Amino acid sequence: MSVEEIEVVVVGGGQAGIAMSEHLGDRAVPHVVLERHRVAERWRSERWDSLVTNGPVWHDRFPGLEFPGLAPEDFATKDQVADYLADYAEKIGAPIRCGVEVTSVRRRPGGRGFRVRTSDGDIHARYVVAATGPFQKPVVPPIIPEGAVPYQLHSSAYRNPAQLPEGAVLVVGSGSSGVQIADELRAAGRQVYLSVGPHDRPPRRYRGHDFVWWLGVLGKWEAATPPQGAEHVTIAVSGAHGGHTVDFRTLAARGITLVGRTESFDAGTVRFAPDLRDNIARGDADHLALLDEADAYIERNGLDLPEEPQARELGEYPESVTDPVLELDLAAAGITTVLWATGFTADYSWLQVDALDADGRPRHQRGVSSEPGVYFMGLPWQSRRGSSFIWGAWHDARYVADQISIQRGYMRHHDARPDPRRRPQSQSQPPSGSHTNPRPFPSPSHAQG
């Protein structure tokens, strides 16, 4: 049985895989993108109905295509993002095969490259790019056992309030997903408890500009590594309702009961850490620090932007903060649903090469893995803070494509070298089949940016 041969296999047809395909195509590198479902499937089927992006469309997009029908400061819906990615893949002619699942990648014994086993047959690839991203397996902490509450679900399985049984809801997680879902449930008339952990809380807009602009001009998107101890701190920001600054005081004023980080469960009672006030205070400090940096930037550059003193008016702590609930009997509180907005972890069980650490996490440098010939795309902090965004993936893909091109150049040089058993040819003529410019590096038009 014949096995298909291809230079590069890209696994995953989301924003990372599409960006990778564009840059490989620009370099005329033969490749295929394998997607087990549809393009951008997670945006279509693993997000709640009312989700919109957390950044305006002028900012979080590919350089070669704007979002159709949206103003620059609009926030795209989940379906608009999925359609945008599909349209972009079509625009660049990405060779995507949908409905093809990769089940394993192993190095070919005695041969170059890898054997990629798929639901549609085997492929031999010289290089493999894992572009499945970080949002693969929902994380549900093993705190509340199954059956202890009528319904438990992860935020990836939540669609709308009508999906949940009647009763109060405990939402665990204070990042963008947690605060938006909690707010939506409260607006639907549910009693909501929101478990708040450590978080950053930037202003949505300040002095005429969205916070993504401020992070850009202040150089924060280019940060190469997260602050010490902040690798997993969530960001409380929202694009819902046209975009607004998340304020836990406002959520409390709307009737949401704030509690601390969820710690343990015993005999029907959930216990919370006594850290609610500290978590909110740290979020406030992050908020004010960004305002300080923005003000200093405005003064330093002589910008004429409107004053906004009200952005510093934080208000009093609500009662749920000053007199916190440290434990909660779920049945007595009428809680029928616990919703875990606790993030995701990666699953690279199919990648059976020496590219992962003992915990199954990628070992890499800017996407170049410890296994020669294997690359990663779409990872948080892959090269910078902005790597998780559409535009960030595009820039990371350019670098990874350059690295693949460099390696292909070395192999071309190897393949074109003269047979040492033959008599050397004249120095005035290059050996037949060799490169007149054997440098393995990308051409100037593909120089790293």
C-alpha positions as CSV (number, residue, x, y, z in Angstrom):
1,M,0.0,0.0,0.0
2,S,1.5,3.4,-1.0
3,V,2.0,6.1,1.5
4,E,1.6,9.7,0.7
5,E,4.7,11.8,0.9
6,I,4.6,15.6,1.8
7,E,7.2,18.0,3.0
8,V,5.2,19.5,5.9
9,V,2.1,18.3,7.8
10,V,0.4,21.0,9.8
11,V,-2.0,19.5,12.4
12,G,-4.9,21.8,13.2
13,G,-7.0,24.1,11.1
14,G,-7.6,27.0,13.4
15,Q,-5.9,30.4,13.5
16,A,-2.4,28.9,14.1
17,G,-2.7,26.3,11.3
18,I,-4.0,28.9,8.8
19,A,-1.3,31.4,9.7
20,M,1.3,28.6,9.3
21,S,-0.1,27.6,5.9
22,E,0.1,31.2,4.6
23,H,3.8,31.5,5.4
24,L,4.7,28.1,4.1
25,G,2.8,28.9,0.9
26,D,4.7,32.2,0.6
27,R,7.9,30.2,0.7
28,A,6.6,27.6,-1.8
29,V,6.9,24.8,0.8
30,P,4.7,21.8,-0.1
31,H,2.4,21.2,2.8
32,V,-1.0,20.0,4.0
33,V,-3.2,21.2,6.9
34,L,-5.1,18.4,8.6
35,E,-8.2,19.4,10.6
36,R,-10.3,16.7,12.3
37,H,-13.5,18.8,12.2
38,R,-14.2,22.0,10.3
39,V,-12.0,25.1,10.1
40,A,-12.1,27.0,13.4
41,E,-14.4,24.3,14.9
42,R,-13.8,25.4,18.5
43,W,-15.2,28.8,17.7
44,R,-18.4,27.2,16.4
45,S,-19.1,24.4,18.8
46,E,-17.1,25.0,22.0
47,R,-18.2,28.6,22.9
48,W,-21.3,30.0,24.5
49,D,-24.0,31.6,22.2
50,S,-23.4,35.3,23.1
51,L,-19.6,35.2,23.1
52,V,-17.8,38.0,21.4
53,T,-14.0,38.6,21.1
54,N,-12.2,40.4,23.9
55,G,-10.4,42.7,21.4
56,P,-11.7,45.0,18.7
57,V,-11.5,43.8,15.2
58,W,-9.0,46.5,14.0
59,H,-6.5,44.8,16.3
60,D,-7.0,41.1,16.4
61,R,-7.0,40.0,12.8
62,F,-4.7,38.8,10.1
63,P,-2.8,41.6,8.3
64,G,-4.3,40.6,4.9
65,L,-8.0,40.8,5.6
66,E,-10.4,43.0,7.6
67,F,-13.6,41.7,9.2
68,P,-16.3,42.3,6.7
69,G,-19.3,44.4,7.8
70,L,-17.8,45.5,11.1
71,A,-16.5,48.9,12.2
72,P,-12.9,48.9,13.5
73,E,-13.9,49.2,17.2
74,D,-16.5,46.4,17.0
75,F,-16.1,43.1,18.7
76,A,-16.8,40.1,16.5
77,T,-19.2,37.3,17.5
78,K,-17.9,33.8,17.7
79,D,-19.6,32.9,14.4
80,Q,-18.1,35.9,12.7
81,V,-14.6,34.8,13.9
82,A,-15.2,31.3,12.6
83,D,-16.4,32.6,9.2
84,Y,-13.5,35.1,9.1
85,L,-10.9,32.3,9.6
86,A,-12.6,30.1,7.0
87,D,-12.7,33.0,4.5
88,Y,-9.0,33.7,5.1
89,A,-8.1,30.1,4.6
90,E,-9.9,30.2,1.2
91,K,-8.3,33.6,0.4
92,I,-4.7,32.2,0.8
93,G,-5.6,28.9,-0.8
94,A,-4.6,26.9,2.3
95,P,-4.5,23.2,1.5
96,I,-6.8,22.1,4.3
97,R,-8.3,18.7,4.6
98,C,-11.2,18.7,7.0
99,G,-12.5,15.6,8.7
100,V,-9.0,14.0,9.0
101,E,-7.9,13.2,12.5
102,V,-4.2,12.7,13.3
103,T,-3.9,9.7,15.7
104,S,-0.1,9.5,16.0
105,V,3.2,11.1,14.9
106,R,6.3,8.9,15.2
107,R,9.8,9.3,13.7
108,R,10.4,7.0,10.8
109,P,13.0,4.4,11.8
110,G,15.8,4.4,9.3
111,G,14.2,7.2,7.2
112,R,13.9,10.9,7.2
113,G,11.1,12.7,8.9
114,F,8.0,11.2,10.5
115,R,5.1,8.8,9.9
116,V,1.9,10.6,10.5
117,R,-1.0,8.2,11.1
118,T,-4.4,9.6,10.3
119,S,-8.0,8.5,10.0
120,D,-7.5,8.8,6.2
121,G,-4.3,6.8,5.9
122,D,-0.6,7.4,6.6
123,I,1.6,10.3,5.5
124,H,5.4,10.5,5.4
125,A,6.4,14.1,6.3
126,R,9.8,15.7,6.6
127,Y,8.5,18.2,9.1
128,V,5.4,18.3,11.4
129,V,3.9,21.5,12.9
130,A,1.6,20.9,15.9
131,A,-0.9,23.8,15.5
132,T,-3.7,22.5,17.8
133,G,-3.3,25.3,20.2
134,P,-3.6,25.3,24.0
135,F,-7.4,24.9,24.4
136,Q,-7.8,21.2,24.0
137,K,-8.8,19.6,27.3
138,P,-11.1,21.5,29.7
139,V,-9.7,21.7,33.2
140,V,-12.1,20.8,36.0
141,P,-10.4,20.7,39.4
142,P,-11.3,17.5,41.3
143,I,-13.0,19.4,44.1
144,I,-16.7,18.6,44.0
145,P,-17.4,14.9,43.2
146,E,-19.9,13.9,40.6
147,G,-23.4,13.7,41.9
148,A,-22.8,16.1,44.8
149,V,-24.7,18.8,42.9
150,P,-27.3,18.2,40.2
151,Y,-25.3,19.6,37.3
152,Q,-21.6,20.4,36.8
153,L,-20.1,21.6,33.5
154,H,-17.1,23.4,32.1
155,S,-17.5,26.8,30.4
156,S,-16.7,25.1,27.0
157,A,-20.0,23.2,27.4
158,Y,-22.1,26.2,28.4
159,R,-24.3,27.7,25.7
160,N,-27.0,29.9,27.4
161,P,-28.9,30.2,30.7
162,A,-31.9,28.1,29.4
163,Q,-29.5,25.1,29.2
164,L,-29.1,24.9,33.0
165,P,-31.6,23.5,35.5
166,E,-33.6,25.9,37.6
167,G,-31.8,27.2,40.6
168,A,-28.7,29.2,41.7
169,V,-25.3,28.8,40.0
170,L,-21.8,28.8,41.4
171,V,-19.4,30.1,38.7
172,V,-15.8,29.2,39.5
173,G,-13.2,31.4,37.7
174,S,-12.9,35.2,37.4
175,G,-11.3,35.5,33.9
176,S,-13.1,36.8,30.9
177,S,-15.3,33.7,30.5
178,G,-16.2,33.5,34.2
179,V,-17.3,37.1,34.6
180,Q,-19.2,37.3,31.3
181,I,-21.1,34.1,32.0
182,A,-21.8,35.1,35.6
183,D,-23.1,38.5,34.3
184,E,-25.3,36.8,31.7
185,L,-26.8,34.4,34.2
186,R,-27.6,37.2,36.6
187,A,-29.3,39.2,33.8
188,A,-31.4,36.1,33.2
189,G,-32.7,36.2,36.7
190,R,-30.4,33.6,38.3
191,Q,-28.9,33.9,41.8
192,V,-25.2,33.7,41.0
193,Y,-22.1,33.2,43.2
194,L,-18.8,34.0,41.5
195,S,-15.6,32.5,42.9
196,V,-12.8,35.1,42.3
197,G,-9.2,34.1,42.1
198,P,-6.0,36.1,41.2
199,H,-6.5,38.2,38.0
200,D,-5.4,41.2,36.0
201,R,-8.0,43.9,35.4
202,P,-7.2,46.3,32.7
203,P,-9.5,49.2,31.7
204,R,-11.5,48.5,28.5
205,R,-10.8,52.0,27.3
206,Y,-8.9,54.9,28.7
207,R,-8.5,58.4,27.4
208,G,-9.9,57.6,24.0
209,H,-8.1,54.3,23.3
210,D,-8.9,50.6,23.9
211,F,-6.6,48.8,26.3
212,V,-5.1,46.7,23.4
213,W,-3.8,50.0,21.9
214,W,-2.2,50.9,25.3
215,L,-0.6,47.5,25.6
216,G,0.8,48.0,22.1
217,V,2.3,51.5,22.5
218,L,3.7,50.6,25.9
219,G,5.4,47.5,24.5
220,K,3.6,45.1,26.7
221,W,2.4,42.8,23.8
222,E,6.1,42.2,23.0
223,A,7.0,41.0,26.5
224,A,8.9,37.7,26.0
225,T,8.1,36.1,29.3
226,P,5.3,36.5,31.8
227,P,6.0,38.2,35.2
228,Q,7.4,35.9,37.8
229,G,4.5,33.7,39.2
230,A,2.0,35.2,36.7
231,E,2.1,32.5,34.0
232,H,-1.5,31.4,34.7
233,V,-3.1,34.6,36.0
234,T,-6.3,35.3,34.2
235,I,-7.4,38.6,32.6
236,A,-10.8,40.0,33.5
237,V,-11.8,42.0,30.4
238,S,-14.9,41.9,28.3
239,G,-16.0,42.8,24.8
240,A,-19.7,42.1,25.6
241,H,-22.3,44.9,25.2
242,G,-19.9,46.9,23.1
243,G,-17.0,46.4,25.5
244,H,-16.7,47.5,29.1
245,T,-14.2,47.5,32.0
246,V,-14.9,44.6,34.3
247,D,-15.5,45.8,37.9
248,F,-16.3,43.3,40.5
249,R,-18.0,46.0,42.6
250,T,-20.4,46.5,39.7
251,L,-21.1,42.8,39.5
252,A,-21.8,42.7,43.2
253,A,-24.2,45.7,42.8
254,R,-26.1,43.7,40.2
255,G,-26.7,41.0,42.8
256,I,-23.8,38.6,42.2
257,T,-22.4,37.3,45.4
258,L,-18.6,37.3,45.3
259,V,-16.6,34.6,47.1
260,G,-12.9,33.8,47.3
261,R,-11.0,31.0,45.5
262,T,-12.8,27.7,45.7
263,E,-10.6,25.4,47.9
264,S,-12.4,22.3,49.0
265,F,-15.7,20.4,49.4
266,D,-17.0,18.2,52.2
267,A,-20.5,16.9,53.0
268,G,-22.3,19.2,50.7
269,T,-20.4,22.3,51.7
270,V,-17.9,24.3,49.5
271,R,-15.2,26.2,51.3
272,F,-13.5,29.3,49.9
273,A,-10.1,30.8,50.6
274,P,-10.1,34.0,52.6
275,D,-8.4,35.8,49.7
276,L,-11.3,37.6,48.0
277,R,-10.3,41.1,49.2
278,D,-6.6,40.5,48.3
279,N,-7.5,39.3,44.9
280,I,-9.7,42.3,44.1
281,A,-7.1,44.6,45.6
282,R,-4.4,43.2,43.3
283,G,-6.7,43.5,40.3
284,D,-7.3,47.1,41.2
285,A,-3.6,47.7,41.6
286,D,-3.0,46.3,38.1
287,H,-5.8,48.6,36.7
288,L,-4.3,51.7,38.3
289,A,-0.7,50.8,37.3
290,L,-1.8,50.7,33.6
291,L,-3.5,54.1,34.0
292,D,-0.3,55.5,35.4
293,E,1.8,54.2,32.5
294,A,-0.7,55.5,30.0
295,D,-0.7,59.0,31.6
296,A,3.1,59.0,31.6
297,Y,3.2,58.0,27.9
298,I,0.7,60.8,27.0
299,E,2.8,63.4,28.8
300,R,6.1,62.0,27.4
301,N,4.8,62.1,23.8
302,G,2.8,65.3,24.0
303,L,-0.5,63.7,23.0
304,D,-3.7,65.6,23.2
305,L,-6.1,63.0,24.7
306,P,-9.1,63.7,27.0
307,E,-8.6,63.5,30.8
308,E,-10.5,60.6,32.4
309,P,-10.3,61.0,36.2
310,Q,-13.3,58.8,36.8
311,A,-11.3,55.8,35.6
312,R,-9.5,55.9,39.0
313,E,-12.7,56.0,41.1
314,L,-13.0,52.5,42.4
315,G,-15.7,52.9,45.0
316,E,-16.2,51.1,48.3
317,Y,-15.9,47.3,48.7
318,P,-19.2,45.5,48.6
319,E,-20.4,43.6,51.7
320,S,-19.5,40.3,50.1
321,V,-15.9,41.5,50.2
322,T,-15.8,43.1,53.6
323,D,-17.8,40.2,55.2
324,P,-16.9,37.3,52.9
325,V,-18.7,34.0,52.7
326,L,-16.1,31.4,53.5
327,E,-18.3,28.3,53.2
328,L,-21.5,27.5,51.4
329,D,-24.0,24.7,51.8
330,L,-24.9,24.1,48.2
331,A,-28.3,22.6,48.8
332,A,-29.3,25.3,51.4
333,A,-28.2,28.0,49.0
334,G,-30.3,26.4,46.2
335,I,-27.3,25.9,44.0
336,T,-28.1,23.3,41.3
337,T,-25.3,24.1,38.9
338,V,-21.5,24.5,39.3
339,L,-19.9,26.0,36.2
340,W,-16.2,25.7,36.0
341,A,-14.6,28.6,34.0
342,T,-11.2,27.2,34.9
343,G,-9.4,27.1,31.6
344,F,-7.9,24.4,29.5
345,T,-4.8,22.2,29.1
346,A,-3.1,20.8,26.1
347,D,-3.3,17.2,24.9
348,Y,-0.4,16.1,22.7
349,S,-0.8,12.3,23.3
350,W,-0.8,11.8,19.6
351,L,2.7,13.4,19.3
352,Q,4.9,10.4,20.2
353,V,8.3,12.0,19.8
354,D,10.8,13.6,22.2
355,A,9.2,17.1,22.1
356,L,7.3,17.1,25.4
357,D,8.4,17.3,29.1
358,A,7.4,15.0,31.8
359,D,4.0,16.8,32.2
360,G,3.2,16.5,28.5
361,R,4.0,20.2,27.8
362,P,5.9,21.3,24.7
363,R,9.7,21.7,25.1
364,H,10.4,24.5,22.6
365,Q,12.1,27.8,21.9
366,R,9.7,30.1,20.0
367,G,8.0,27.1,18.6
368,V,11.1,25.2,17.6
369,S,10.9,21.9,19.6
370,S,13.5,19.8,21.2
371,E,12.7,17.1,18.6
372,P,14.4,18.1,15.3
373,G,11.8,18.5,12.6
374,V,8.8,19.1,15.0
375,Y,7.4,22.6,15.6
376,F,4.7,24.1,17.7
377,M,2.2,26.9,16.9
378,G,-0.5,28.7,18.8
379,L,1.0,28.4,22.3
380,P,0.5,31.1,24.9
381,W,3.7,33.1,25.3
382,Q,5.2,31.2,22.3
383,S,7.4,34.2,21.5
384,R,5.6,37.1,23.2
385,R,2.5,38.1,25.2
386,G,0.5,38.5,22.1
387,S,1.1,35.0,20.8
388,S,-2.4,33.7,21.7
389,F,-4.1,36.3,19.4
390,I,-4.8,36.0,15.7
391,W,-2.2,38.6,14.8
392,G,0.3,37.1,17.3
393,A,-0.1,33.6,15.7
394,W,0.6,35.2,12.3
395,H,3.9,36.6,13.4
396,D,4.9,33.4,15.2
397,A,4.1,31.4,12.1
398,R,6.4,33.6,10.0
399,Y,9.3,32.8,12.4
400,V,8.5,29.1,12.4
401,A,8.2,29.0,8.6
402,D,11.7,30.6,8.4
403,Q,13.1,27.9,10.6
404,I,11.6,25.2,8.4
405,S,13.1,27.0,5.3
406,I,16.5,27.1,6.9
407,Q,16.4,23.3,7.7
408,R,15.2,22.6,4.1
409,G,18.2,24.6,2.8
410,Y,20.6,22.5,4.8
411,M,19.0,19.3,3.5
412,R,19.1,20.6,-0.1
413,H,22.8,21.2,0.3
414,H,23.3,17.7,1.6
415,D,21.4,16.2,-1.3
416,A,23.2,18.3,-3.9
417,R,26.7,17.7,-2.6
418,P,29.0,15.9,-5.1
419,D,29.7,12.2,-4.7
420,P,33.1,12.1,-2.9
421,R,33.9,8.9,-4.9
422,R,33.9,10.9,-8.2
423,R,36.7,13.1,-9.5
424,P,36.0,16.8,-8.6
425,Q,34.8,19.0,-11.4
426,S,36.4,22.3,-12.4
427,Q,36.0,25.1,-9.9
428,S,34.7,27.3,-12.7
429,Q,31.6,25.2,-13.1
430,P,29.3,24.2,-10.2
431,P,28.5,20.5,-9.8
432,S,25.5,19.4,-11.8
433,G,22.3,19.8,-9.7
434,S,23.9,22.0,-7.0
435,H,22.7,25.4,-5.9
436,T,24.5,28.5,-7.1
437,N,23.5,30.1,-3.8
438,P,23.6,27.2,-1.3
439,R,23.0,29.4,1.8
440,P,20.2,27.7,3.8
441,F,18.8,31.0,5.1
442,P,15.5,32.6,3.8
443,S,15.7,35.2,1.1
444,P,15.6,38.8,2.1
445,S,11.9,39.0,1.3
446,H,11.3,36.4,4.0
447,A,13.6,37.9,6.6
448,Q,12.4,37.6,10.2
449,G,10.5,40.5,11.5
